[in-house]
Amino acid sequence: MQDFLVAIADPVRRGALSIIWDGGEHCVCELMAKLGVTQSRMSRHMKALKLAGIVVDRRDAQWVRYRRNTDLPDEYNAIIEAVLNAEQHDKRNVA
């Protein structure tokens, strides 16, 4: 649980999750472009999410594509959904 909570605490990782949580596969280059971070920083963040079991990856030639881990327990999925919804709520109330 500790690794899971640490993994979703970072704003860049939450940003990546908000993109990945659509159910599709996304490469690091897409995530870094959308989140405005460098390739090395994005790769480190994705590694943390992978080590926590939140995402899985697939190598496609020189690309690594990430997607949500469909084997993640329902309780963990519920936490991620709640965090992402709360973050969207906060963004709407600030704007």
C-alpha positions, 0 to 999 in steps of 0.5 A, a space after each residue: 500500500 505504501 508504494 501505491 500511495 507514494 506512486 500516486 502522490 506525485 502530480 506528474 504521475 497523477 497527470 500520466 494516470 489521468 491520460 492512461 486511465 482512458 483505457 488506451 496505450 500511451 508512449 512516453 513521448 506522448 505523455 511527456 508532450 502532454 505533461 511538459 516534462 523531459 523524456 528521462 523524467 517521464 520515464 522515471 515516473 512511469 517506472 515508479 507507476 510500473 513498480 507500484 503495479 499501477 501500469 504495465 508496459 509493452 515494448 513496440 520496436 523502440 517505443 514503450 507503451 503504457 496502459 493501466 494494469 487491468 489486474 489492479 485490485 478493485 480497491 486500488 482502482 477506486 482510490 485512483 478514480 477518486 483521486 483523479 475525480 478530486 483533482 478534476 473537481 479542484 481544477 474546475 473550482 480554480 478556473 
